[in-house]
Amino acid sequence: MKMKIFTTALLLSVASLCVAQVETTVLEQPFRLKADGKVIDVKEVGHAAPCLYDYNNDGKLDLLVGYFGKERLASDQVRPGHCLTEGGCNIYLNKGTNEKPEYTYTGKVQTGGSMAYVPCDCCVGFVPHVADLDGDGIDDLLSGSFPGQAYFFKGLGTGMYEPFEFLRDKDGKALNPGHTTTIVPFDWDADGDLDLVWGVRFEGVFLSKNEGMPNKPSFLAPVKIETKKYGEGHEKLSSNTVPADWDGDGLFDLICGTEMGDVIFYKNTGKKGQPDFSSQPEILIHNKQNHSNVKFGDNRPHGYRTKVFVYDYNRDGKLDLLVGDIYSSKEVIRKLTPKEMLEKKQKEEKAMAEFQKAPDTVGKYYEYAAKEAKKLMAENPDLTDTEASGLAWNNMPEEMLKAYQAYTDESMKLWSFNDEYQTEKLHSQGFVWVYLRK
């Protein structure tokens, strides 16, 4: 089965129009896709990442949407603060036609009888892309991850996949250009096989060239492709990179989502087999909203950490954009009275005084975890520091774990009064937006 990426014209009846508050000169106002009559909302902590693909091989374009999961990995159950979770991929089968699709949620991508997942933390979820990477005639599924490795799910046909393997370089080392990665298989150098194009948060674009054959890939370690920032700050670089011929000149360009919610375009000024992306990027979508100050229920444009999928959406001969996001908003529950504000301040001062009098009992747990993580990484070169840290806390002796749990329980009691003064509720969502080309 060859990869089926169809162009299609989805009607506004399967989408929700939104008044955009973004700057764009080449795209129409966006609207959100629907499934089962409702706007698709990846509520698992957002980070929606769309991919169009004929999942059930019936000739109709379906929709895959990756997300950031809530469930903690078994290997990272104890560590405080940030932790690794199971990011999965939802399936929305097309029960309509390619001209008038009707999406319906039909479950999650499975591997070996359980949910296919990649480790998530902080800033990226499962970002699916599909291609026949090993040349056996069956499409495979790939995703980057927060620790950075490329997760490869070998296709078995009819929507089933083998458990993941890491994609490795020719020396057997797991490919990994850094934390928070996305990955797209694409023939970068026009030699007939699929290379790997990476997006890395705060770092930009990386490439793993394939020096093997179409049926036997052999990848080189990721190398950074120099690209210019489109503004001040390290967040003004691509964090999600998709090759596509945006300007129709016969050379693939780079369409990139960014941390702040913008979408940018790097024109290829090179030639076939020798691309060049040294020119200044063009901003296709400038997301102006303050993402930390969105009120729940506001009719705003897409959120931040954009994940893009490029295709001719309305079949007019011009490429359009599918944009996934994390959409954070605040719901105001109530306002504190002057009396409540004073009470809260007094309780905070008292709790802080008690907290500062307590001996430093936490340091020994972090010291143990640091040493254990270093040992684990020496034993297993595939482990990143993030993964090893989670395992290290899990491996803590039972006596230490009990003492740490007692400490955290006591701390929670000390600050439990905050529940009485809650004024806001935070929402994390993930939508799929469509921007048509003008």
C-alpha positions in Angstrom: 0.0 0.0 0.0 1.5 3.3 -1.1 1.0 6.4 1.1 -2.3 8.1 0.2 -2.3 11.8 0.8 -5.3 13.1 -1.1 -6.3 16.7 -1.7 -9.9 17.4 -0.8 -12.4 20.1 -0.5 -14.0 20.0 3.0 -17.1 22.1 3.2 -17.7 24.6 6.0 -20.5 22.3 7.3 -17.7 20.2 8.8 -15.9 23.1 10.3 -16.5 26.0 12.8 -15.8 29.5 11.5 -13.7 31.7 13.8 -13.0 35.4 13.8 -9.2 35.4 13.4 -7.0 37.8 15.3 -3.9 37.0 13.3 -2.0 38.8 10.6 -1.8 37.0 7.2 -1.7 38.4 3.7 -1.9 35.1 1.8 -4.5 33.1 3.7 -8.2 33.3 4.4 -9.8 33.5 7.9 -9.4 30.1 9.6 -12.1 27.6 10.7 -11.9 24.5 12.9 -12.6 20.9 11.7 -15.4 18.9 13.2 -16.1 15.2 13.9 -19.4 13.7 14.9 -21.0 17.1 14.7 -18.6 18.8 17.2 -15.4 20.8 16.9 -12.4 18.5 17.3 -10.9 19.3 20.7 -7.9 17.3 21.9 -8.5 17.8 25.6 -5.8 15.4 26.8 -3.6 18.5 27.4 -3.8 19.8 23.9 -0.9 19.9 21.4 -3.1 18.8 18.5 -1.0 17.6 15.5 -3.0 16.8 12.3 -2.1 14.4 9.5 -4.3 13.4 6.6 -4.0 9.8 5.5 -6.2 7.0 4.1 -6.0 5.0 7.3 -8.4 2.1 6.4 -7.3 1.9 2.7 -10.8 2.6 1.4 -9.8 5.4 -1.0 -11.0 8.2 1.3 -8.9 10.7 3.2 -9.1 10.2 7.0 -7.7 12.4 9.7 -5.1 11.5 12.4 -4.6 13.9 15.3 -1.7 13.4 17.7 -1.9 14.8 21.2 -0.1 15.3 24.5 -1.4 12.7 27.0 -2.4 12.9 30.7 -1.4 9.4 31.8 2.1 9.1 33.3 4.5 6.6 31.9 5.1 3.5 34.1 8.8 4.4 34.0 8.1 7.9 35.5 5.5 7.6 38.2 7.3 9.2 41.2 9.4 12.1 39.9 8.1 15.5 41.1 7.4 18.4 38.8 7.6 17.6 35.1 7.1 14.0 34.2 6.8 11.9 31.0 3.3 11.1 29.8 1.8 8.9 27.1 1.1 11.0 24.0 -1.2 9.2 21.6 -2.9 9.6 18.2 -6.6 9.8 17.6 -8.3 8.3 14.4 -11.1 10.1 12.7 -12.4 8.0 9.8 -14.0 9.7 6.8 -17.6 8.3 6.5 -18.4 10.8 3.7 -16.5 11.3 0.5 -13.2 13.0 -0.5 -15.3 16.0 -1.8 -17.5 16.1 1.3 -15.9 14.3 4.2 -17.7 13.4 7.4 -15.3 12.6 10.2 -16.1 10.3 13.1 -13.9 9.4 16.0 -13.0 5.7 15.9 -10.4 5.2 18.6 -6.6 5.5 19.0 -3.8 4.1 16.9 -2.9 0.7 18.3 0.3 -1.3 18.4 0.6 -4.8 19.7 -2.9 -4.6 21.2 -2.3 -1.4 23.1 -2.2 2.3 22.5 0.7 3.6 20.4 2.4 6.3 22.3 5.5 8.5 22.5 6.9 10.1 25.7 5.7 13.7 26.2 6.6 16.4 28.6 6.1 20.2 28.5 6.1 21.1 24.9 5.3 18.4 22.3 2.9 15.5 21.9 2.6 12.7 19.3 3.1 14.3 15.9 2.2 11.7 13.3 3.6 11.3 9.8 3.1 8.3 7.5 5.4 6.8 4.9 6.7 3.5 3.6 10.1 4.0 5.3 11.5 0.5 4.8 10.2 0.0 1.3 8.1 -3.1 1.9 5.0 -1.7 0.3 3.2 -1.0 3.6 3.1 2.4 5.2 4.7 3.0 8.5 4.0 5.6 11.2 6.6 8.0 12.7 6.7 10.6 15.4 9.3 12.7 17.2 9.1 12.9 21.0 10.0 15.1 24.0 13.2 13.2 24.8 14.1 13.6 21.2 14.2 10.1 19.6 12.4 9.2 16.4 9.7 6.6 17.2 9.1 4.2 14.3 6.0 2.0 14.2 6.3 -0.5 11.4 3.1 -0.9 9.5 1.4 -4.3 9.2 -1.4 -3.2 6.9 -5.1 -2.5 7.7 -4.2 0.2 10.3 -2.1 -2.1 12.6 1.5 -1.4 13.7 4.3 -3.2 15.5 5.6 -1.9 18.8 7.9 1.1 18.4 11.6 1.0 17.5 14.0 3.9 17.7 15.3 5.0 14.3 19.1 4.7 14.5 22.1 5.9 12.6 24.3 3.6 10.7 26.4 3.0 13.8 23.3 1.8 15.8 22.9 5.0 17.9 19.4 6.3 18.4 18.8 9.4 16.3 18.3 12.4 18.5 19.0 16.0 17.6 17.7 17.3 21.0 14.6 17.7 23.2 11.2 18.3 21.8 11.3 17.0 18.2 9.0 16.5 15.2 10.0 14.4 12.2 8.9 14.1 8.6 10.2 11.5 6.1 11.1 13.2 2.8 13.5 12.8 -0.1 15.6 15.9 0.7 18.4 15.2 -1.8 16.3 13.8 -4.7 18.2 10.4 -4.7 15.1 8.2 -4.5 15.0 7.4 -0.8 13.5 9.0 2.3 15.6 11.2 4.5 14.4 12.5 7.9 13.6 16.2 8.3 13.5 17.3 12.0 12.0 20.3 13.8 13.6 21.0 17.2 12.1 23.5 19.6 14.3 26.6 20.0 16.9 25.0 17.7 15.4 24.9 14.2 15.7 22.5 11.3 17.9 19.3 11.3 18.4 16.7 8.7 19.3 12.9 8.8 20.4 11.9 5.4 19.6 8.4 4.2 22.7 6.8 2.6 21.0 3.4 2.2 18.5 2.0 -0.3 14.7 2.6 -0.5 14.2 -0.9 1.1 17.1 -0.7 3.5 17.5 2.8 5.0 20.8 3.9 6.6 20.6 7.2 8.3 23.3 9.7 9.3 23.3 11.5 12.6 21.1 14.7 12.5 22.9 17.8 11.2 21.6 21.3 11.6 20.3 23.2 8.5 21.1 26.8 9.0 18.0 29.0 8.8 17.5 32.6 9.9 15.2 33.7 12.7 12.2 35.8 11.7 12.4 38.0 14.8 14.3 38.4 18.1 14.5 35.5 20.5 15.3 31.8 20.3 11.6 31.0 20.0 11.6 32.7 16.5 12.8 29.5 14.9 11.0 26.5 13.5 9.9 23.9 16.0 7.9 21.9 13.4 9.2 21.6 9.9 7.3 20.3 6.8 8.9 20.2 3.3 6.4 21.3 0.5 6.6 23.3 -2.7 4.7 26.3 -1.4 5.4 28.7 -4.3 5.0 26.1 -7.1 8.4 26.6 -8.6 9.2 22.9 -8.7 11.5 23.0 -5.6 10.4 22.0 -2.1 10.3 24.8 0.5 10.0 24.6 4.3 6.7 25.4 6.0 7.3 25.7 9.8 5.2 26.0 12.9 6.7 27.9 15.8 6.6 28.1 19.6 4.6 31.3 19.6 1.9 30.1 17.2 3.3 31.7 14.0 3.7 29.8 10.7 6.7 30.7 8.5 7.9 29.9 5.0 11.5 29.4 4.0 11.9 29.6 0.2 14.2 27.1 -1.4 16.8 29.2 -3.4 18.9 26.2 -4.4 18.3 23.6 -7.0 17.0 20.0 -7.2 19.1 17.8 -4.9 20.9 20.8 -3.4 18.3 22.9 -1.5 19.3 26.2 0.0 17.3 27.9 2.8 19.6 30.7 3.7 17.2 33.5 2.8 15.0 35.4 5.3 11.8 33.6 6.0 8.3 35.0 5.2 5.7 35.0 8.0 2.6 33.3 6.6 0.6 33.6 9.9 1.5 36.0 12.6 -0.3 35.1 15.8 -0.7 38.3 17.8 -2.6 37.1 20.8 -1.2 37.0 24.3 -1.5 33.3 25.0 -1.2 33.8 28.7 -4.3 36.0 28.8 -7.0 34.2 26.8 -10.4 33.9 28.5 -12.3 30.7 28.3 -15.0 30.9 25.7 -13.3 33.6 23.7 -13.6 33.3 19.9 -9.8 33.5 19.3 -7.6 32.2 16.5 -5.3 29.2 16.9 -3.1 28.8 20.0 0.7 28.3 20.2 3.2 25.5 19.5 1.7 25.1 16.0 2.0 21.8 14.1 1.3 22.2 10.4 0.2 19.8 7.6 0.4 21.2 4.1 -2.0 20.2 1.2 -4.3 21.5 -1.4 -7.4 21.6 0.8 -10.0 23.0 -1.6 -8.4 21.6 -4.8 -7.8 25.0 -6.4 -4.2 24.2 -7.3 -2.7 26.1 -4.4 -1.4 24.6 -1.1 -3.3 25.4 2.1 -2.5 24.8 5.8 -3.9 22.6 8.4 -2.7 23.9 11.8 -2.8 22.1 15.2 -2.2 23.9 18.5 -2.3 23.9 22.2 -5.1 26.4 23.2 -4.8 27.5 26.8 -7.4 29.7 28.4 -8.6 30.8 31.9 -12.1 30.6 33.3 -12.8 33.2 36.0 -14.7 31.4 38.8 -15.1 34.3 41.1 -13.2 37.3 42.6 -11.9 37.5 46.2 -13.4 40.0 48.5 -10.9 42.4 50.4 -11.4 40.3 53.5 -10.6 37.1 51.7 -7.5 38.6 50.1 -6.2 39.6 53.6 -7.0 36.2 55.0 -5.2 34.5 52.2 -2.1 36.7 52.6 -1.9 36.0 56.3 -2.2 32.2 55.7 0.5 32.4 53.0 2.9 34.2 55.4 2.2 31.6 58.1 2.7 28.7 55.8 5.9 30.1 54.4 7.3 30.7 57.9 6.6 27.0 58.7 8.1 25.9 55.5 11.3 27.8 56.0 11.7 26.4 59.6 11.6 22.8 58.3 15.0 21.1 57.6 16.1 20.6 54.1 14.9 17.0 53.6 14.5 17.1 49.8 18.1 17.4 48.8 19.0 13.8 49.5 16.2 12.5 47.2 17.5 14.7 44.3 21.0 13.6 45.0 20.1 10.0 44.9 18.1 10.5 41.6 21.0 12.3 39.9 23.5 9.5 40.8 21.0 6.7 39.8 20.2 8.5 36.5 23.9 8.7 35.6 24.3 5.0 36.3 21.2 4.0 34.2 22.5 6.1 31.3 25.8 4.3 31.4 24.1 0.9 31.4 21.7 1.9 28.5 22.9 4.3 25.9 19.4 4.7 24.5 18.2 6.5 27.6 18.1 10.3 27.6 18.6 12.3 30.8 14.9 12.9 31.0 14.0 9.3 30.8 16.8 8.2 33.1 15.6 10.8 35.7 12.1 9.3 35.7 13.4 5.7 36.1 15.8 6.9 38.9 12.9 8.2 41.0 11.0 5.0 40.4 14.1 3.0 41.5 14.4 4.8 44.8 14.5 2.4 47.8 11.1 1.8 49.4 12.2 3.4 52.7 13.2 6.6 50.9 10.0 6.7 48.9 7.8 6.4 52.0 9.7 9.2 53.7 9.4 11.4 50.6 5.7 10.7 50.3 5.3 11.7 54.0 7.1 14.9 53.3 5.0 15.8 50.2 1.8 14.9 52.1 2.7 17.3 54.9 3.6 20.0 52.4 0.2 19.6 50.7 -1.6 20.0 54.1 0.4 23.1 54.8 -0.8 24.8 51.6 -4.2 23.2 51.3 -5.9 26.5 52.2 -5.3 27.7 48.7 -8.2 25.6 47.5 -10.5 27.9 49.5 -9.4 30.9 47.5 -9.3 29.5 44.0 -10.4 32.2 41.5 -9.5 30.7 38.1 -9.7 27.4 36.3 -7.2 26.6 33.6 -8.2 24.8 30.4 -5.9 23.1 27.9 -7.4 22.2 24.6 -6.1 21.4 21.1 -7.9 22.3 17.9 -7.3 21.6 14.1 -7.6 24.8 12.1 -7.8 25.2 8.3 -6.3 28.2 6.6 -7.2 28.3 2.9 -4.9 30.1 0.4 -6.3 33.3 -1.1 
